[in-house]
């Protein structure tokens, strides 16, 4: 059974076309070069996301490590010198993590050193104060203290510490001013001087020395040489340590001119290491956010820059905040524009989907209606098929019965002819004894078949007759009166009386008499025969699909 006709396929086509048209803007948007030309480092970003989710845990671990040093500091029996060492250690630990706390403990070390009265310890404490002031963004005080420290007769260890503090201080000042502005070149030259002096004192295999030398090679365009050395350091470093984050950040710079995907990957690694180590003054995450912004991944850029701001605020990393502040407006505006565009696209999409859904609902309603109609037709066809089978069965049975009676008649004729009973044979034929029973069986079959085909024939013909002339009707009856039988043939289209007479083995006068009697009973005598031919016509035409 066909459920979908060609007519309904025509109905379906506009909805399919509309659905296709609806998806074109969105598919074209996804296929357009909305993003940058560099693929995202999915693996590294996924790892970074996981670390960001656990950032509170890492911050807590960082504070616990600081607390463990403090516990040693406050143990009884520590000498003044031991206390000074621990105070400087705490100040140094806090410098990239909590700048204000670093300054607090550096000042404690200085006050204790002054009380202790040892010039060497005072200079060491002053160096810690200058370092903490630089991290906190107090550059004037930091430079003033740094320049006041004497290096005469200092050991190599002391000079490493001295030049390290100077390089970091001038680096912070350069980052604060910005390249190409104000006194940037002068501070850059001082940073280079501190860096070069530091390289002289550091062992050749020292990771920090390799970091510094690689920076020089990168500035000179020797990215491959720098990369090889930095990768060796990174393999030995522990993720979460300061040297790991610094090295990964430096490695990213070796790809900045050639492969932005790897550039972003190493920035993500450096940012992850900073978070794991509780370091709040790193530039990896803001730099990654800036790259994502340039590559038009505004949502990720917005999320990372906001995390970096919160992290810098937590650690009082003013230098990092200054660096980040220049990036925020552009990223924020781009992200909000993307949200507004997405909302507009979503609204359009929702409207179009609603139209499609309404259309589909209408279409499905029509489909269900068509299916119900087809089921009804199928049921009618099945019912008619059963009627047809019954007609065939009755016709075959009637033919078989007549064939059997013909054989019996032939045998009777043969027997009487053989016995010389011609007179008996003549009487049998003359008085119709042989056909009476056959006629009765024939009439029964005709009536049964007709009432099966037109079960409401009697009630419907009664509507054409005068009330007092109507026939009694029994739904279980399977026989018709001679008048109704004759008009049954009229309903079937056999209107000539002589044809009806031949079929029913009546005389023409008998048929005419019955028909005339029925017309006299009719409400409208003149149109009675025509009205009989229309009984149940519409329903039967629908049933047969006419």
LUMDO-664592 format. One record per residue (C-alpha): residue number from 1; z negated, x, y negated. Coordinates in Angstrom, 3 decimals. Layout:
N
{site NUM {Z X Y}}
...
***
This chain:
546
{site 1 {0.000 0.000 0.000}}
{site 2 {0.957 1.389 -3.418}}
{site 3 {-1.912 1.355 -5.871}}
{site 4 {-0.141 2.969 -8.856}}
{site 5 {3.144 1.425 -9.848}}
{site 6 {5.635 3.208 -12.132}}
{site 7 {4.418 0.935 -14.917}}
{site 8 {0.912 2.421 -14.651}}
{site 9 {2.242 5.967 -14.461}}
{site 10 {3.872 5.246 -17.820}}
{site 11 {0.453 4.095 -19.050}}
{site 12 {-1.134 7.296 -17.802}}
{site 13 {1.386 9.661 -19.408}}
{site 14 {0.197 9.217 -23.041}}
{site 15 {-3.407 9.957 -22.076}}
{site 16 {-2.384 13.085 -20.172}}
{site 17 {-0.308 14.198 -23.164}}
{site 18 {-3.167 13.468 -25.575}}
{site 19 {-5.591 15.460 -23.402}}
{site 20 {-3.156 18.386 -23.407}}
{site 21 {-2.675 18.218 -27.169}}
{site 22 {-6.458 18.056 -27.630}}
{site 23 {-7.027 21.267 -25.691}}
{site 24 {-4.309 23.219 -27.517}}
{site 25 {-6.311 23.960 -30.707}}
{site 26 {-9.319 25.142 -28.738}}
{site 27 {-7.341 27.165 -26.231}}
{site 28 {-5.352 28.704 -29.054}}
{site 29 {-8.606 29.558 -30.856}}
{site 30 {-9.950 31.243 -27.755}}
{site 31 {-6.700 33.138 -27.266}}
{site 32 {-6.328 34.135 -30.884}}
{site 33 {-7.572 37.491 -32.009}}
{site 34 {-10.765 35.977 -33.423}}
{site 35 {-12.736 38.988 -32.294}}
{site 36 {-12.129 42.663 -32.841}}
{site 37 {-9.787 44.736 -30.727}}
{site 38 {-12.581 46.553 -28.887}}
{site 39 {-14.193 45.006 -25.789}}
{site 40 {-17.963 44.626 -25.781}}
{site 41 {-20.059 46.954 -23.593}}
{site 42 {-21.343 44.065 -21.491}}
{site 43 {-23.577 46.112 -19.191}}
{site 44 {-25.427 47.907 -21.993}}
{site 45 {-25.761 44.772 -24.120}}
{site 46 {-27.143 42.818 -21.166}}
{site 47 {-29.754 45.526 -20.599}}
{site 48 {-30.580 45.550 -24.327}}
{site 49 {-31.037 41.749 -24.329}}
{site 50 {-33.482 42.021 -21.457}}
{site 51 {-35.438 44.725 -23.288}}
{site 52 {-35.547 42.655 -26.492}}
{site 53 {-37.047 39.751 -24.523}}
{site 54 {-39.784 42.114 -23.325}}
{site 55 {-40.275 43.799 -26.736}}
{site 56 {-43.831 42.504 -27.138}}
{site 57 {-44.815 44.069 -23.854}}
{site 58 {-43.379 47.442 -24.943}}
{site 59 {-45.104 47.224 -28.331}}
{site 60 {-48.382 46.578 -26.539}}
{site 61 {-47.832 49.578 -24.264}}
{site 62 {-47.124 51.741 -27.314}}
{site 63 {-50.374 50.654 -28.941}}
{site 64 {-52.264 51.324 -25.724}}
{site 65 {-50.955 54.907 -25.692}}
{site 66 {-52.213 55.362 -29.256}}
{site 67 {-55.564 53.874 -28.262}}
{site 68 {-55.858 56.335 -25.395}}
{site 69 {-55.631 59.239 -27.886}}
{site 70 {-58.155 57.532 -30.157}}
{site 71 {-60.616 57.286 -27.287}}
{site 72 {-60.434 61.035 -26.856}}
{site 73 {-60.881 61.497 -30.609}}
{site 74 {-64.117 59.517 -30.684}}
{site 75 {-65.700 61.203 -27.702}}
{site 76 {-68.899 62.997 -28.407}}
{site 77 {-68.887 66.755 -28.346}}
{site 78 {-65.465 67.281 -29.952}}
{site 79 {-65.297 70.233 -32.280}}
{site 80 {-63.943 69.820 -35.803}}
{site 81 {-60.816 71.727 -34.858}}
{site 82 {-60.295 69.462 -31.829}}
{site 83 {-60.759 66.411 -34.017}}
{site 84 {-58.183 67.742 -36.479}}
{site 85 {-55.689 68.300 -33.664}}
{site 86 {-56.204 64.744 -32.384}}
{site 87 {-55.931 63.208 -35.862}}
{site 88 {-52.634 65.044 -36.476}}
{site 89 {-51.430 63.985 -33.036}}
{site 90 {-52.204 60.335 -33.765}}
{site 91 {-50.510 60.580 -37.185}}
{site 92 {-47.453 62.170 -35.568}}
{site 93 {-47.363 59.500 -32.836}}
{site 94 {-47.552 56.693 -35.389}}
{site 95 {-44.967 58.163 -37.799}}
{site 96 {-41.831 56.579 -36.125}}
{site 97 {-43.818 53.533 -34.978}}
{site 98 {-46.379 52.493 -37.616}}
{site 99 {-45.817 54.412 -40.862}}
{site 100 {-48.890 53.036 -42.634}}
{site 101 {-51.142 53.905 -39.696}}
{site 102 {-49.610 57.379 -39.642}}
{site 103 {-50.588 57.841 -43.286}}
{site 104 {-54.139 56.621 -42.590}}
{site 105 {-54.749 59.194 -39.860}}
{site 106 {-52.968 61.975 -41.771}}
{site 107 {-55.340 61.390 -44.706}}
{site 108 {-58.311 61.443 -42.327}}
{site 109 {-57.103 64.795 -41.031}}
{site 110 {-56.754 66.113 -44.594}}
{site 111 {-60.239 64.940 -45.645}}
{site 112 {-61.794 66.484 -42.546}}
{site 113 {-59.865 69.732 -43.108}}
{site 114 {-61.095 69.916 -46.714}}
{site 115 {-64.645 69.392 -45.491}}
{site 116 {-64.087 71.990 -42.817}}
{site 117 {-62.806 74.403 -45.516}}
{site 118 {-60.092 76.093 -43.441}}
{site 119 {-56.942 76.751 -45.512}}
{site 120 {-54.690 76.819 -42.477}}
{site 121 {-56.023 73.439 -41.284}}
{site 122 {-55.684 72.042 -44.808}}
{site 123 {-51.979 73.051 -44.886}}
{site 124 {-51.398 71.498 -41.480}}
{site 125 {-53.096 68.306 -42.623}}
{site 126 {-51.046 68.290 -45.834}}
{site 127 {-47.872 68.623 -43.786}}
{site 128 {-48.913 65.539 -41.764}}
{site 129 {-49.586 63.672 -45.024}}
{site 130 {-46.167 64.647 -46.438}}
{site 131 {-44.508 63.519 -43.189}}
{site 132 {-46.352 60.161 -43.246}}
{site 133 {-45.556 59.624 -46.955}}
{site 134 {-41.874 60.260 -46.257}}
{site 135 {-41.874 57.731 -43.407}}
{site 136 {-43.597 55.208 -45.691}}
{site 137 {-41.008 55.721 -48.446}}
{site 138 {-43.239 57.541 -50.940}}
{site 139 {-40.743 60.343 -51.568}}
{site 140 {-42.045 61.734 -54.862}}
{site 141 {-45.527 62.312 -53.450}}
{site 142 {-44.074 63.583 -50.197}}
{site 143 {-41.844 66.178 -51.892}}
{site 144 {-44.669 67.235 -54.209}}
{site 145 {-47.055 67.884 -51.320}}
{site 146 {-44.350 69.506 -49.183}}
{site 147 {-43.392 71.965 -51.919}}
{site 148 {-47.065 72.873 -52.505}}
{site 149 {-47.604 74.063 -48.924}}
{site 150 {-47.582 77.804 -48.453}}
{site 151 {-45.739 79.275 -45.471}}
{site 152 {-46.885 82.833 -45.933}}
{site 153 {-47.848 84.440 -42.637}}
{site 154 {-47.111 81.219 -40.757}}
{site 155 {-46.407 81.351 -37.045}}
{site 156 {-43.137 80.231 -35.416}}
{site 157 {-44.832 77.076 -34.175}}
{site 158 {-46.013 76.301 -37.710}}
{site 159 {-42.520 76.961 -39.186}}
{site 160 {-40.910 74.632 -36.622}}
{site 161 {-43.304 71.933 -37.746}}
{site 162 {-42.676 72.757 -41.413}}
{site 163 {-38.854 72.689 -41.227}}
{site 164 {-38.912 69.571 -39.004}}
{site 165 {-40.941 67.709 -41.629}}
{site 166 {-38.653 68.908 -44.423}}
{site 167 {-35.454 67.911 -42.572}}
{site 168 {-36.857 64.436 -41.831}}
{site 169 {-38.049 63.985 -45.403}}
{site 170 {-34.705 64.853 -47.021}}
{site 171 {-32.844 62.849 -44.377}}
{site 172 {-34.907 59.797 -45.326}}
{site 173 {-34.144 60.386 -48.989}}
{site 174 {-30.394 60.612 -48.274}}
{site 175 {-30.528 57.374 -46.319}}
{site 176 {-32.413 55.720 -49.158}}
{site 177 {-29.944 56.805 -51.866}}
{site 178 {-26.798 56.250 -49.821}}
{site 179 {-23.797 58.501 -49.383}}
{site 180 {-21.866 59.284 -52.554}}
{site 181 {-24.580 58.029 -54.876}}
{site 182 {-26.883 59.747 -57.369}}
{site 183 {-28.488 62.923 -56.044}}
{site 184 {-27.268 62.410 -52.493}}
{site 185 {-25.417 65.722 -52.282}}
{site 186 {-28.416 67.714 -53.520}}
{site 187 {-30.747 66.132 -50.956}}
{site 188 {-28.099 66.559 -48.261}}
{site 189 {-27.903 70.262 -49.031}}
{site 190 {-31.695 70.551 -48.756}}
{site 191 {-31.633 68.681 -45.467}}
{site 192 {-28.968 71.077 -44.161}}
{site 193 {-31.089 74.048 -45.265}}
{site 194 {-34.115 72.696 -43.395}}
{site 195 {-31.982 71.950 -40.353}}
{site 196 {-30.408 75.412 -40.265}}
{site 197 {-33.806 77.043 -40.703}}
{site 198 {-35.219 74.931 -37.904}}
{site 199 {-32.391 75.916 -35.547}}
{site 200 {-33.314 79.563 -36.024}}
{site 201 {-36.866 78.986 -34.773}}
{site 202 {-36.104 76.602 -31.876}}
{site 203 {-35.294 77.957 -28.382}}
{site 204 {-31.618 77.609 -27.413}}
{site 205 {-32.381 75.229 -24.558}}
{site 206 {-34.671 73.030 -26.623}}
{site 207 {-33.363 69.412 -26.585}}
{site 208 {-34.063 68.981 -30.290}}
{site 209 {-32.119 72.151 -31.132}}
{site 210 {-29.152 70.860 -29.063}}
{site 211 {-29.422 67.585 -30.977}}
{site 212 {-29.277 69.422 -34.316}}
{site 213 {-26.388 71.713 -33.325}}
{site 214 {-24.448 68.725 -31.986}}
{site 215 {-24.820 67.060 -35.370}}
{site 216 {-23.149 70.079 -36.974}}
{site 217 {-20.336 70.002 -34.385}}
{site 218 {-19.764 66.281 -35.006}}
{site 219 {-19.537 66.879 -38.760}}
{site 220 {-16.946 69.580 -38.049}}
{site 221 {-14.891 67.283 -35.784}}
{site 222 {-15.959 68.974 -32.536}}
{site 223 {-16.903 65.722 -30.816}}
{site 224 {-16.055 66.821 -27.278}}
{site 225 {-18.266 69.949 -27.452}}
{site 226 {-21.130 67.934 -28.923}}
{site 227 {-20.705 65.240 -26.315}}
{site 228 {-20.924 67.632 -23.385}}
{site 229 {-24.173 69.133 -24.627}}
{site 230 {-25.742 65.799 -25.542}}
{site 231 {-24.935 64.235 -22.165}}
{site 232 {-26.878 67.042 -20.485}}
{site 233 {-29.897 66.309 -22.686}}
{site 234 {-29.646 62.566 -22.086}}
{site 235 {-29.703 63.023 -18.311}}
{site 236 {-32.971 64.971 -18.543}}
{site 237 {-34.636 62.716 -21.119}}
{site 238 {-36.788 59.724 -20.294}}
{site 239 {-35.639 56.346 -21.644}}
{site 240 {-38.245 55.228 -24.133}}
{site 241 {-38.897 58.711 -25.453}}
{site 242 {-37.932 59.611 -28.996}}
{site 243 {-35.518 62.343 -27.892}}
{site 244 {-33.674 59.896 -25.614}}
{site 245 {-33.076 57.455 -28.467}}
{site 246 {-32.027 60.250 -30.839}}
{site 247 {-29.650 61.772 -28.282}}
{site 248 {-28.049 58.420 -27.364}}
{site 249 {-27.572 57.689 -31.069}}
{site 250 {-25.992 61.113 -31.606}}
{site 251 {-23.711 60.528 -28.593}}
{site 252 {-22.509 57.302 -30.144}}
{site 253 {-21.301 59.274 -33.154}}
{site 254 {-19.043 61.385 -30.925}}
{site 255 {-17.075 58.216 -30.058}}
{site 256 {-17.003 56.657 -33.500}}
{site 257 {-13.512 57.952 -34.234}}
{site 258 {-11.996 57.393 -30.787}}
{site 259 {-13.652 54.711 -28.631}}
{site 260 {-15.650 51.978 -30.322}}
{site 261 {-16.673 50.368 -27.048}}
{site 262 {-18.461 53.538 -25.961}}
{site 263 {-19.772 53.940 -29.498}}
{site 264 {-21.400 50.526 -29.205}}
{site 265 {-22.580 51.243 -25.656}}
{site 266 {-24.560 54.333 -26.726}}
{site 267 {-25.938 52.505 -29.744}}
{site 268 {-27.201 49.813 -27.375}}
{site 269 {-28.783 52.486 -25.152}}
{site 270 {-30.444 54.123 -28.158}}
{site 271 {-31.713 50.775 -29.464}}
{site 272 {-33.100 49.894 -26.030}}
{site 273 {-34.912 53.222 -25.823}}
{site 274 {-36.407 52.718 -29.293}}
{site 275 {-37.763 49.297 -28.327}}
{site 276 {-39.193 50.619 -25.066}}
{site 277 {-40.895 53.443 -26.943}}
{site 278 {-42.219 51.172 -29.696}}
{site 279 {-40.178 53.106 -32.295}}
{site 280 {-39.510 51.035 -35.415}}
{site 281 {-37.670 53.464 -37.718}}
{site 282 {-34.531 53.962 -35.605}}
{site 283 {-31.061 53.160 -36.943}}
{site 284 {-29.392 52.340 -33.616}}
{site 285 {-29.961 48.571 -33.609}}
{site 286 {-28.909 48.008 -37.263}}
{site 287 {-25.836 50.174 -36.648}}
{site 288 {-24.999 48.126 -33.538}}
{site 289 {-25.433 44.905 -35.529}}
{site 290 {-23.090 46.267 -38.211}}
{site 291 {-20.441 47.145 -35.584}}
{site 292 {-20.707 43.696 -34.009}}
{site 293 {-20.268 42.190 -37.459}}
{site 294 {-17.123 44.248 -38.033}}
{site 295 {-15.843 43.136 -34.637}}
{site 296 {-16.552 39.516 -35.661}}
{site 297 {-19.263 38.888 -33.073}}
{site 298 {-21.370 37.249 -35.749}}
{site 299 {-23.915 35.507 -33.557}}
{site 300 {-24.956 38.712 -31.787}}
{site 301 {-24.924 40.657 -35.063}}
{site 302 {-27.163 38.049 -36.711}}
{site 303 {-29.620 38.081 -33.808}}
{site 304 {-29.882 41.894 -33.707}}
{site 305 {-30.203 42.377 -37.461}}
{site 306 {-33.005 39.812 -37.582}}
{site 307 {-34.822 41.523 -34.731}}
{site 308 {-34.414 44.861 -36.518}}
{site 309 {-35.889 43.395 -39.730}}
{site 310 {-38.904 41.978 -37.924}}
{site 311 {-39.403 45.244 -36.033}}
{site 312 {-39.202 47.298 -39.242}}
{site 313 {-41.667 44.990 -40.978}}
{site 314 {-44.073 45.326 -38.080}}
{site 315 {-43.910 49.127 -38.289}}
{site 316 {-43.864 49.273 -42.122}}
{site 317 {-40.603 51.228 -41.771}}
{site 318 {-39.505 50.871 -45.393}}
{site 319 {-36.575 53.254 -44.990}}
{site 320 {-35.181 51.172 -42.192}}
{site 321 {-35.659 48.000 -44.243}}
{site 322 {-33.717 49.521 -47.145}}
{site 323 {-30.894 50.446 -44.774}}
{site 324 {-30.866 46.998 -43.183}}
{site 325 {-31.015 45.074 -46.470}}
{site 326 {-27.463 46.096 -47.374}}
{site 327 {-26.146 44.628 -44.108}}
{site 328 {-27.995 41.314 -44.075}}
{site 329 {-26.062 39.278 -46.697}}
{site 330 {-22.649 39.848 -45.103}}
{site 331 {-23.856 39.215 -41.568}}
{site 332 {-25.848 36.153 -42.592}}
{site 333 {-22.927 34.625 -44.508}}
{site 334 {-20.449 35.327 -41.709}}
{site 335 {-22.791 33.838 -39.114}}
{site 336 {-23.340 30.684 -41.166}}
{site 337 {-19.594 30.328 -41.724}}
{site 338 {-19.073 30.651 -37.970}}
{site 339 {-21.701 27.963 -37.345}}
{site 340 {-20.037 25.634 -39.851}}
{site 341 {-16.625 26.283 -38.308}}
{site 342 {-18.030 25.687 -34.830}}
{site 343 {-19.636 22.447 -36.006}}
{site 344 {-16.342 21.283 -37.505}}
{site 345 {-14.488 22.157 -34.324}}
{site 346 {-17.155 20.480 -32.242}}
{site 347 {-16.970 17.333 -34.370}}
{site 348 {-13.196 17.239 -34.011}}
{site 349 {-13.521 17.877 -30.315}}
{site 350 {-16.140 15.124 -29.952}}
{site 351 {-13.917 12.631 -31.788}}
{site 352 {-10.915 13.498 -29.659}}
{site 353 {-12.961 13.361 -26.473}}
{site 354 {-14.276 9.955 -27.526}}
{site 355 {-10.721 8.726 -28.048}}
{site 356 {-9.722 10.078 -24.658}}
{site 357 {-12.748 8.488 -22.997}}
{site 358 {-12.036 5.119 -24.592}}
{site 359 {-8.434 5.393 -23.478}}
{site 360 {-9.482 6.360 -19.985}}
{site 361 {-11.931 3.456 -19.820}}
{site 362 {-9.160 1.052 -20.819}}
{site 363 {-6.825 2.706 -18.359}}
{site 364 {-9.391 2.516 -15.562}}
{site 365 {-10.016 -1.148 -16.363}}
{site 366 {-6.295 -1.803 -16.050}}
{site 367 {-6.187 0.193 -12.832}}
{site 368 {-9.063 -1.838 -11.387}}
{site 369 {-7.380 -5.056 -12.449}}
{site 370 {-4.141 -3.930 -10.846}}
{site 371 {-5.966 -2.882 -7.708}}
{site 372 {-7.685 -6.268 -7.460}}
{site 373 {-4.337 -7.984 -7.938}}
{site 374 {-2.719 -5.798 -5.291}}
{site 375 {-5.577 -6.428 -2.890}}
{site 376 {-5.203 -10.164 -3.452}}
{site 377 {-1.460 -9.881 -2.875}}
{site 378 {-2.081 -7.799 0.205}}
{site 379 {-4.533 -10.417 1.446}}
{site 380 {-1.980 -13.150 0.789}}
{site 381 {0.719 -11.166 2.530}}
{site 382 {-1.600 -10.606 5.467}}
{site 383 {-2.349 -14.324 5.567}}
{site 384 {1.347 -15.170 5.343}}
{site 385 {2.037 -12.633 8.048}}
{site 386 {-0.399 -14.456 10.301}}
{site 387 {1.277 -17.769 9.435}}
{site 388 {4.659 -16.223 10.181}}
{site 389 {3.374 -14.951 13.526}}
{site 390 {2.062 -18.388 14.309}}
{site 391 {5.419 -19.992 13.373}}
{site 392 {7.242 -17.554 15.628}}
{site 393 {4.779 -18.207 18.418}}
{site 394 {5.167 -21.993 18.036}}
{site 395 {8.948 -21.698 17.846}}
{site 396 {9.071 -19.529 20.960}}
{site 397 {6.694 -21.907 22.730}}
{site 398 {8.832 -24.887 21.711}}
{site 399 {12.015 -23.167 22.863}}
{site 400 {10.340 -22.196 26.117}}
{site 401 {9.161 -25.774 26.644}}
{site 402 {12.619 -27.170 25.948}}
{site 403 {14.159 -24.564 28.237}}
{site 404 {11.785 -25.566 31.034}}
{site 405 {12.416 -29.305 30.489}}
{site 406 {16.156 -28.667 30.400}}
{site 407 {15.871 -26.921 33.763}}
{site 408 {13.881 -29.855 35.134}}
{site 409 {16.446 -32.301 33.755}}
{site 410 {19.269 -30.280 35.254}}
{site 411 {17.550 -30.304 38.638}}
{site 412 {16.916 -34.075 38.353}}
{site 413 {20.572 -34.716 37.497}}
{site 414 {21.728 -32.460 40.342}}
{site 415 {19.394 -34.170 42.797}}
{site 416 {20.411 -37.703 41.789}}
{site 417 {24.102 -36.810 41.776}}
{site 418 {23.758 -35.259 45.238}}
{site 419 {21.860 -38.338 46.479}}
{site 420 {24.438 -40.680 44.967}}
{site 421 {21.903 -42.197 42.589}}
{site 422 {24.261 -42.368 39.662}}
{site 423 {22.898 -45.692 38.503}}
{site 424 {19.348 -44.280 38.209}}
{site 425 {20.703 -41.320 36.311}}
{site 426 {22.560 -43.607 33.938}}
{site 427 {19.410 -45.640 33.261}}
{site 428 {17.424 -42.427 32.582}}
{site 429 {19.890 -41.275 29.986}}
{site 430 {20.571 -44.730 28.502}}
{site 431 {16.961 -45.637 27.788}}
{site 432 {15.921 -42.131 26.592}}
{site 433 {13.058 -41.731 29.000}}
{site 434 {13.784 -38.040 29.300}}
{site 435 {13.464 -37.360 25.545}}
{site 436 {10.447 -39.409 24.526}}
{site 437 {7.861 -36.847 25.570}}
{site 438 {9.964 -34.010 24.135}}
{site 439 {10.219 -35.821 20.793}}
{site 440 {6.472 -36.352 20.635}}
{site 441 {5.793 -32.659 21.305}}
{site 442 {8.448 -31.709 18.760}}
{site 443 {6.842 -33.959 16.109}}
{site 444 {3.403 -32.492 16.827}}
{site 445 {4.722 -28.978 16.395}}
{site 446 {6.561 -29.873 13.186}}
{site 447 {3.472 -31.574 11.728}}
{site 448 {1.141 -28.711 12.628}}
{site 449 {3.413 -26.052 11.184}}
{site 450 {4.057 -28.032 7.989}}
{site 451 {0.372 -28.728 7.344}}
{site 452 {-0.386 -25.059 7.913}}
{site 453 {2.188 -24.112 5.304}}
{site 454 {1.193 -26.903 2.900}}
{site 455 {-2.438 -27.787 3.690}}
{site 456 {-2.769 -29.831 0.446}}
{site 457 {0.472 -31.755 0.947}}
{site 458 {-1.161 -35.149 1.601}}
{site 459 {-3.647 -34.954 -1.355}}
{site 460 {-0.852 -33.771 -3.643}}
{site 461 {1.580 -36.494 -2.606}}
{site 462 {-1.221 -39.035 -3.114}}
{site 463 {-1.255 -38.030 -6.785}}
{site 464 {2.313 -39.356 -6.990}}
{site 465 {1.438 -42.730 -5.392}}
{site 466 {-0.272 -45.831 -6.708}}
{site 467 {-4.026 -45.780 -5.954}}
{site 468 {-3.853 -48.674 -3.503}}
{site 469 {-0.913 -47.082 -1.689}}
{site 470 {-2.409 -43.627 -1.092}}
{site 471 {-2.804 -42.205 2.422}}
{site 472 {-6.126 -41.464 4.028}}
{site 473 {-6.681 -37.752 4.277}}
{site 474 {-8.545 -35.784 6.930}}
{site 475 {-8.632 -32.006 6.513}}
{site 476 {-8.818 -31.494 10.285}}
{site 477 {-5.810 -33.737 10.991}}
{site 478 {-2.679 -31.995 12.315}}
{site 479 {-0.288 -34.971 12.414}}
{site 480 {1.759 -36.810 9.832}}
{site 481 {2.944 -40.375 9.616}}
{site 482 {6.726 -40.870 9.898}}
{site 483 {6.945 -41.393 6.097}}
{site 484 {5.036 -38.227 5.365}}
{site 485 {7.015 -36.297 7.980}}
{site 486 {10.292 -37.369 6.367}}
{site 487 {9.051 -36.376 2.907}}
{site 488 {7.811 -33.137 4.358}}
{site 489 {11.455 -32.274 4.997}}
{site 490 {12.269 -33.431 1.452}}
{site 491 {9.692 -30.890 0.203}}
{site 492 {11.409 -28.217 2.310}}
{site 493 {14.677 -29.007 0.523}}
{site 494 {16.312 -31.177 3.162}}
{site 495 {17.052 -34.205 0.957}}
{site 496 {20.000 -35.812 2.794}}
{site 497 {18.775 -38.715 4.939}}
{site 498 {21.398 -38.186 7.650}}
{site 499 {20.288 -34.537 8.130}}
{site 500 {16.658 -35.582 8.378}}
{site 501 {17.662 -38.292 10.887}}
{site 502 {19.422 -35.744 13.095}}
{site 503 {16.470 -33.298 12.992}}
{site 504 {13.864 -35.950 13.778}}
{site 505 {16.099 -37.939 16.157}}
{site 506 {15.757 -40.986 13.919}}
{site 507 {18.508 -43.337 12.905}}
{site 508 {19.831 -42.992 9.358}}
{site 509 {18.687 -46.514 8.573}}
{site 510 {15.175 -45.683 9.737}}
{site 511 {15.003 -42.624 7.443}}
{site 512 {16.435 -44.600 4.527}}
{site 513 {13.953 -47.404 5.114}}
{site 514 {10.970 -45.033 5.176}}
{site 515 {12.124 -43.254 2.033}}
{site 516 {12.683 -46.550 0.193}}
{site 517 {9.225 -47.720 1.225}}
{site 518 {7.661 -44.528 -0.140}}
{site 519 {9.498 -44.870 -3.481}}
{site 520 {8.124 -48.394 -3.818}}
{site 521 {4.599 -46.969 -3.460}}
{site 522 {5.224 -44.299 -6.094}}
{site 523 {3.924 -44.358 -9.629}}
{site 524 {7.391 -43.383 -10.839}}
{site 525 {10.044 -44.486 -8.375}}
{site 526 {12.956 -42.784 -10.129}}
{site 527 {11.451 -39.285 -10.182}}
{site 528 {9.446 -39.466 -6.974}}
{site 529 {11.800 -37.384 -4.802}}
{site 530 {12.108 -34.646 -7.443}}
{site 531 {8.359 -34.497 -7.884}}
{site 532 {7.879 -34.126 -4.119}}
{site 533 {10.183 -31.089 -4.069}}
{site 534 {7.912 -29.389 -6.662}}
{site 535 {4.667 -29.856 -4.725}}
{site 536 {2.856 -26.475 -4.355}}
{site 537 {6.035 -24.671 -5.439}}
{site 538 {4.465 -22.256 -7.956}}
{site 539 {1.724 -21.060 -5.599}}
{site 540 {4.162 -20.491 -2.753}}
{site 541 {6.563 -18.595 -4.981}}
{site 542 {3.714 -16.247 -6.036}}
{site 543 {2.651 -15.824 -2.434}}
{site 544 {6.134 -14.769 -1.402}}
{site 545 {6.530 -12.543 -4.493}}
{site 546 {9.435 -14.595 -5.898}}
***
